Amino acid sequence: MNDIHELQGAGTALVTPFRRNGEIDDESLKKLVDFQIAEGIDFLVPCGTTGESATMTQEEHLHVVDLVVKQSAGRVPVIAGAGGNDTRKTADLARRVAGLGVDGILSVTPYYNKPTQEGLFLHFSAVAEAANIPVILYNVPGRTQCNMLPDTVIRLAAIPNIAGLKAASGDIAQIGEVAIRKPDDFIILSGDDPNTLPIMALGGKGVISVVSNQAPALVHQLAEYCLRGMFKEALQIHARLFDLMRDNFLETNPIPVKAGLEMMGRIEANYRLPLVPMTAANKAKLRTTMIRAGILEN
């Protein structure tokens, strides 16, 4: 795309299909990309948390991004994950991912280290300089035990190629403060499916979604309604998908969403340790929820 500041709508945090032997399932990933685009998804986000990037080698990470870029073939933008908790390694990954023709990168706050706000500022400054393409910050303290505060986001927004924020703090007041103080061209994307509607009501431009792996057309329509200010209509889709948004987290993401995609015949639900297959009881609950949402036949 010409300008990532125009990025909006529904983006899918793509799962990474694996074979039973643990290898990446290229053919299933290609088919998943085509399914997403055919269903109207607005952009794709490979190699994030949902893509199990934490258990990929750097070569595998780059392979998945390259495959998604080539398979999407310019039909939709690709925003690739490039995060980590070692600034030098993360900057190198961002530089290498940027060389694959992506439209931007998504970079999560460093986990485990628990950096200060100044550490976050310097980390993302280094990543942005190395990438030299648009960067979307990703704040998800529930995963990282690190919360990037509004003051830090606003400081980073002054860096020319830091273009936006994937907001998954769960703190609507905090996200609202960023929405009030941010530059006009700095975009906010929801990082929590259940909070997409309220975040877009605050001026957010869309969502990087887990549930859109299973229901890309519906999440696209929800975001489109929000962009048009048609919140009553958006709420109807939100209500239809709400139980599925919840049940996709019955166990650690992406365990349930991959199980759901297997039920749909899209992939095999294989994981890399320490993630394990979904329990039978939770899988049965997820199946019922998907049937009720109308995205799986009984």
C-alpha positions in Angstrom: 0.0 0.0 0.0 1.1 3.6 -0.6 0.7 4.8 3.0 0.3 2.6 6.0 -1.4 5.5 7.8 -4.4 4.6 5.5 -4.4 1.0 7.0 -7.9 0.2 8.3 -10.5 -2.5 8.7 -9.9 -6.1 9.8 -6.5 -7.7 9.8 -6.1 -11.4 10.7 -3.4 -12.4 13.2 -2.7 -15.5 11.1 -2.1 -18.9 12.7 0.9 -20.9 11.4 -0.2 -24.3 10.3 2.2 -27.1 11.3 2.4 -30.7 10.1 2.4 -33.5 12.6 6.2 -33.7 12.5 6.3 -30.0 13.5 7.3 -28.6 10.2 5.5 -25.6 8.7 2.7 -26.7 6.4 3.2 -24.4 3.4 0.2 -25.6 1.4 -2.2 -25.1 4.3 -0.8 -21.6 4.9 -1.2 -20.7 1.2 -4.8 -21.9 1.3 -5.5 -20.0 4.5 -4.2 -16.8 2.9 -6.4 -17.3 -0.1 -9.4 -18.0 2.1 -8.9 -14.9 4.1 -8.6 -12.7 1.0 -11.6 -14.3 -0.7 -13.7 -13.6 2.4 -12.8 -9.9 2.3 -10.1 -9.5 5.0 -8.4 -6.1 4.8 -4.8 -7.0 5.7 -2.8 -10.0 7.0 -0.5 -10.2 10.0 1.7 -13.3 10.0 4.2 -14.3 12.7 2.6 -12.7 15.7 1.6 -14.3 19.0 -1.2 -16.2 17.2 1.3 -17.4 14.6 3.4 -19.0 17.3 6.4 -16.9 16.4 8.0 -17.6 19.8 8.8 -21.2 18.8 10.0 -20.5 15.3 13.7 -20.1 14.2 14.5 -16.9 12.5 14.7 -18.7 9.2 11.3 -20.2 9.7 9.9 -16.8 10.7 11.3 -15.2 7.5 10.0 -18.2 5.4 6.4 -17.7 6.7 6.5 -14.0 6.1 7.9 -14.4 2.6 5.3 -17.1 1.8 2.4 -14.8 2.9 3.8 -11.9 1.0 4.1 -13.9 -2.2 0.8 -15.7 -1.8 -1.1 -12.5 -1.1 0.6 -11.0 -4.2 -0.3 -7.4 -3.4 -4.0 -8.2 -3.0 -4.0 -7.0 0.6 -1.3 -5.3 2.8 0.9 -7.6 4.9 2.1 -6.4 8.4 4.6 -8.9 9.7 5.4 -9.6 13.3 9.0 -8.7 14.3 9.3 -8.5 18.1 11.4 -9.8 20.8 13.0 -9.0 24.2 16.6 -8.5 23.0 16.8 -5.2 21.2 19.7 -6.1 19.0 18.1 -9.3 17.8 14.7 -7.6 17.4 16.2 -4.8 15.3 18.0 -7.4 13.1 14.8 -9.4 12.7 12.9 -6.2 11.8 15.5 -5.3 9.2 15.4 -8.7 7.6 11.6 -8.9 7.6 11.4 -5.4 6.1 13.5 -6.7 3.2 10.8 -9.2 2.2 8.4 -6.6 0.8 6.0 -6.3 3.7 4.0 -3.1 4.1 5.0 -2.7 7.8 6.0 -4.6 10.9 4.2 -5.2 14.2 6.6 -5.2 17.1 5.6 -6.3 20.6 6.9 -4.8 23.8 9.8 -6.8 25.3 8.6 -9.7 27.5 10.3 -11.1 30.7 12.9 -8.2 30.9 10.3 -5.8 32.3 11.9 -2.7 30.9 11.2 0.8 32.1 9.3 3.3 29.9 12.6 4.8 28.9 13.8 1.3 27.9 10.7 0.9 25.8 11.3 4.2 24.1 14.9 3.3 23.2 14.0 -0.3 22.2 11.4 0.8 19.7 13.5 3.7 18.5 16.2 1.2 17.6 13.7 -1.2 15.9 12.2 1.7 13.9 15.6 2.8 12.7 16.6 -0.7 11.7 13.4 -1.5 9.9 13.2 1.8 8.0 9.6 0.9 7.1 6.4 1.6 9.1 6.2 0.1 12.5 3.1 -0.6 14.6 3.7 -0.9 18.3 2.0 -3.8 20.1 1.1 -3.3 23.8 -0.2 -6.6 25.4 0.8 -6.5 29.1 -1.2 -9.7 29.7 1.4 -11.6 27.6 4.5 -9.6 28.4 4.0 -8.2 31.9 5.1 -4.9 30.4 2.6 -2.0 30.0 3.6 0.8 27.6 2.0 3.9 29.0 0.4 6.7 26.9 3.3 9.1 27.5 5.7 6.6 25.9 3.3 5.9 23.0 3.1 9.6 22.3 6.8 10.1 22.4 7.3 7.2 20.0 4.6 8.5 17.7 6.9 11.5 16.9 9.3 9.1 15.2 8.4 9.3 11.5 8.1 5.6 10.7 6.3 4.6 13.9 2.8 4.6 12.4 0.4 3.2 15.0 -0.5 1.1 18.0 -2.1 -2.4 18.4 -3.8 -1.8 21.7 -4.4 -4.9 23.8 -4.0 -3.6 27.3 -7.7 -4.1 28.0 -7.6 -0.7 29.6 -10.1 1.4 27.6 -9.3 4.6 29.6 -5.6 4.2 28.7 -6.4 3.6 25.1 -8.7 6.5 25.1 -6.0 8.8 26.4 -3.8 7.8 23.5 -6.7 8.4 21.1 -7.0 12.0 22.5 -3.3 12.8 22.5 -2.0 11.1 19.4 -1.1 12.8 16.1 -3.8 12.7 13.5 -2.0 10.2 11.2 -1.1 7.8 14.0 -3.5 4.8 13.8 -4.9 2.7 16.7 -5.9 -0.9 16.0 -7.7 -3.1 18.5 -5.7 -6.1 19.7 -8.6 -7.6 21.6 -11.6 -8.9 19.6 -14.1 -8.1 22.4 -12.8 -4.5 22.6 -12.9 -3.8 18.9 -16.2 -1.9 18.9 -15.3 0.4 21.9 -11.8 1.1 20.6 -13.2 2.0 17.1 -15.8 4.2 18.8 -12.8 6.1 20.2 -11.4 6.6 16.7 -9.6 3.3 16.2 -9.2 2.3 12.6 -9.7 -1.4 12.9 -8.5 -4.6 14.5 -5.8 -7.2 14.4 -8.1 -10.1 15.1 -7.9 -13.7 16.3 -11.5 -14.6 15.5 -11.1 -13.5 11.9 -9.1 -16.7 11.3 -12.4 -18.4 11.5 -14.8 -15.6 10.5 -13.0 -13.1 8.3 -16.1 -11.9 6.4 -17.9 -11.1 9.7 -15.0 -9.3 11.3 -14.4 -7.3 8.1 -18.1 -6.3 8.2 -18.0 -5.4 11.9 -15.0 -3.1 11.3 -16.6 -1.6 8.2 -19.7 -0.7 10.1 -17.6 0.9 12.8 -15.7 2.9 10.3 -19.0 4.2 8.9 -20.3 5.1 12.3 -22.9 2.3 12.1 -22.4 1.1 15.6 -25.9 -0.4 16.1 -25.2 -2.7 13.1 -21.6 -3.4 14.3 -23.1 -4.4 17.7 -25.2 -7.1 16.1 -22.1 -8.8 14.6 -20.3 -8.3 17.9 -23.1 -10.1 19.7 -23.1 -12.9 17.1 -19.3 -13.5 17.6 -18.9 -12.6 21.2 -19.1 -16.1 22.7 -16.6 -17.3 20.0 -14.3 -14.3 20.9 -14.4 -15.6 24.5 -14.1 -19.3 23.7 -11.0 -18.7 21.5 -9.3 -18.1 24.9 -10.7 -21.1 26.8 -7.0 -22.2 26.6 -3.9 -20.2 25.6 -4.1 -18.6 22.2 -3.7 -20.0 19.5 -4.7 -23.5 20.9 -8.5 -22.9 20.5 -8.5 -21.0 17.2 -6.3 -23.7 15.6 -8.7 -26.3 16.9 -11.6 -24.4 15.4 -9.9 -24.1 12.0 -9.3 -27.9 12.1 -13.1 -28.3 12.7 -13.6 -26.2 9.6 -11.3 -28.4 7.6 -8.8 -25.6 7.0 -5.7 -26.9 8.8 -4.5 -29.7 11.1 -4.4 -28.5 14.7 -0.8 -29.2 15.4 1.3 -27.2 17.9 4.8 -26.8 19.1 5.6 -27.4 22.8 5.0 -25.9 25.3 1.6 -25.5 23.6 -0.5 -28.7 23.5 -3.8 -29.8 21.9 -7.1 -28.5 23.3 -8.8 -30.7 25.9 -11.8 -32.7 24.7 -14.2 -30.9 27.0 -13.1 -27.4 25.8 -13.1 -28.5 22.2 -16.7 -29.7 22.5 -17.6 -26.3 24.0 -15.8 -24.5 21.2 -17.6 -26.6 18.5 -21.0 -25.7 20.0 -20.1 -22.0 20.0 -19.0 -22.1 16.4 -22.2 -23.8 15.4 -24.3 -21.2 17.2 -22.3 -18.4 15.5 -23.2 -19.9 12.1 -19.6 -20.6 11.0 -19.6 -24.3 11.4 -22.3 -26.8 10.3 -23.9 -29.0 12.9 
